[in-house]
């Protein structure tokens, strides 16, 4: 059972994992270097724990102690109980969800290992992201990937950290369920994707690209769906490395979607044929981040 420790000093060194969470540049450097990440909110903390991440500590406001009691009772890690005011002084913002956890990172697999692990199943689709620097867009794309059957994600070297707090929060913990790795040499390492048996489909608004609804479904089997940065899309080098260019058909006068929205459309449009749904249990579900 974890120790429940009341802390009243915002400079207490035991709270160091949680200091300055709004300083993006500091956290980008510090968290990977120290092997930690921050999970925010009850659902995300539980999903990180269920995904096998080791908890270093938790920071809770008083009303969240009972809500997280079952987690506390299972943990050897310390739990720091603080007032909302102290939590804000430590983190730099109002912690709306009242619960933070410092988690230990796992070693990131090499791209070769990930491709080998995903290579056995026919029909698998993976995604490749180039230059995703916005954490919210990255988190949203991971959430879409998890929901729409993408089996793995490969990141260019300049992509943002999927385990940064904002990315985790927007993904609602989907970054824990979709395996990912970084391609060290860009775009040369795309050849590894092709060698693993994937057809690289580059998403681009170019008029030279084939509309997704005109691509035969069999061409989506064993595909690597590649999307580019929020501002410029895929680089010229990435486009040249692709096997085929594809696009989302747009209404006249509109050239593109936000990359998070585009990823959801692309992942949905490239799904394998789905069996007819039974009449029983049909409905609409939704959620919020």
Residue pairs with C-beta under 8 A, 6 or more apart in sequence:
1 72
1 73
1 74
1 75
2 58
2 72
2 73
2 75
2 76
2 77
2 78
2 79
3 78
3 79
4 65
4 72
4 79
4 81
5 14
5 78
5 79
5 80
5 81
6 80
6 81
6 82
7 14
7 15
7 80
7 81
7 82
7 86
8 82
8 86
10 86
10 89
10 90
14 57
14 78
14 80
15 59
15 80
15 82
15 90
17 36
17 38
17 56
17 57
17 102
18 38
18 59
18 87
18 90
18 91
18 100
18 102
19 90
19 91
20 26
20 27
20 91
20 92
21 27
21 38
21 91
21 92
21 93
21 165
22 91
22 92
22 93
23 92
24 164
27 38
27 164
27 165
28 161
28 164
31 37
31 38
31 105
31 161
31 163
31 164
32 105
32 161
35 104
35 105
36 56
36 102
36 103
36 104
36 105
37 102
37 103
37 105
37 163
37 164
37 165
37 168
38 100
38 101
38 102
38 103
38 165
38 168
39 45
39 47
39 48
39 53
39 100
39 101
39 103
39 165
39 168
39 173
40 95
40 97
40 99
40 100
40 165
40 168
40 169
41 97
41 99
41 169
42 64
42 67
42 68
42 97
42 99
43 172
43 173
44 168
44 169
44 172
44 173
45 58
45 68
45 71
45 99
45 100
45 101
46 71
47 172
47 173
47 176
47 177
48 55
48 101
48 103
48 168
48 173
48 176
49 55
49 71
49 101
50 176
51 173
51 176
51 177
52 106
53 103
53 104
53 105
53 106
53 176
54 103
54 104
55 75
55 77
55 101
55 102
55 103
55 104
56 77
56 101
56 102
56 103
56 104
57 77
57 78
57 79
57 80
57 101
57 102
58 68
58 71
58 72
58 75
58 77
58 78
58 79
58 80
58 99
58 100
58 101
58 102
59 79
59 80
59 82
59 87
59 90
59 95
59 99
59 100
59 101
59 102
60 68
60 79
60 80
60 81
60 82
60 98
60 99
60 100
61 81
61 82
61 83
61 84
61 87
61 95
61 98
61 99
62 81
62 83
63 98
64 98
64 99
65 72
65 79
65 81
67 99
68 79
68 99
72 79
82 90
84 94
84 95
84 98
87 95
87 98
87 100
88 94
88 95
91 100
105 163
108 180
108 181
108 182
109 117
109 179
109 181
110 181
111 154
111 181
111 182
111 183
111 184
111 189
111 192
112 192
113 181
114 152
114 154
114 179
114 180
114 181
115 126
115 152
115 192
115 193
115 196
115 198
116 196
117 152
117 179
118 124
118 126
118 151
118 152
118 179
118 196
119 196
119 197
121 151
122 221
122 222
123 221
123 222
123 272
124 151
124 222
125 149
125 150
125 151
125 220
125 221
125 222
125 223
125 224
125 225
125 267
125 270
125 271
126 150
126 151
126 152
126 153
126 154
126 193
126 198
126 223
126 224
126 225
127 141
127 145
127 150
127 152
127 153
127 154
127 224
127 225
127 226
127 227
127 263
127 267
128 153
128 154
128 155
128 156
128 183
128 190
128 193
128 200
128 224
128 225
128 226
128 227
129 138
129 141
129 153
129 154
129 155
129 156
129 159
129 226
129 227
130 156
130 158
130 159
130 186
130 187
130 226
130 227
130 228
130 229
130 234
130 235
130 238
131 156
131 158
131 159
131 228
131 229
131 230
131 232
131 235
132 138
132 141
132 155
132 159
132 160
132 227
132 229
132 230
132 259
133 158
133 159
133 160
133 229
133 230
134 160
134 230
135 160
135 161
135 164
135 166
135 167
135 170
136 166
136 167
136 170
136 260
137 230
137 258
137 259
137 260
138 159
138 160
138 162
138 167
138 170
138 171
139 162
139 166
139 167
139 168
139 169
139 170
139 171
139 174
139 175
139 289
140 170
140 171
140 260
140 263
140 264
140 289
141 227
141 259
141 260
141 263
141 264
142 153
142 162
142 167
142 171
142 174
142 175
142 178
142 180
143 170
143 171
143 172
143 174
143 289
144 150
144 260
144 263
144 264
144 267
145 153
145 174
145 178
145 263
145 267
146 171
146 174
146 177
146 178
147 174
147 267
148 264
148 267
148 268
148 271
149 267
149 271
149 272
150 178
150 225
150 267
151 178
151 179
152 178
152 179
152 180
152 181
153 178
153 179
153 180
154 180
154 181
154 182
154 183
154 193
154 224
155 162
155 180
155 181
155 182
155 183
156 182
156 183
156 186
156 187
157 182
157 183
157 184
157 186
158 186
159 182
160 167
161 167
162 168
162 171
162 175
162 180
163 175
167 175
168 175
168 176
169 289
170 289
171 289
172 287
172 289
183 189
183 190
183 192
186 237
186 238
187 235
187 237
187 238
187 240
187 241
190 200
190 226
190 238
190 241
190 242
191 241
193 200
193 224
194 200
194 243
197 222
198 222
198 223
198 224
199 219
199 222
199 223
199 224
199 243
199 244
200 223
200 224
200 226
200 241
200 242
200 243
200 244
201 219
201 220
201 223
201 224
201 225
201 226
201 242
201 243
201 244
201 245
201 246
201 270
202 209
202 226
202 234
202 238
202 239
202 242
202 244
202 245
202 246
203 225
203 226
203 227
203 228
203 233
203 234
203 246
203 247
203 248
203 262
203 266
204 228
204 233
204 234
204 239
204 245
204 246
204 247
205 233
205 247
205 248
205 250
205 255
205 256
206 245
206 247
208 245
209 245
209 246
209 247
210 244
210 245
210 246
210 247
211 246
211 247
211 248
211 249
212 246
212 247
212 248
212 249
212 265
212 266
212 269
212 270
213 249
213 269
215 244
215 246
217 272
217 273
219 244
220 270
220 271
220 272
221 272
223 270
225 266
225 267
225 270
226 234
226 238
226 242
227 234
227 259
227 262
227 263
227 266
228 234
228 235
228 238
228 259
229 259
230 258
230 259
233 256
234 242
239 245
246 266
248 257
248 262
248 265
248 266
248 269
250 256
250 257
256 262
257 265
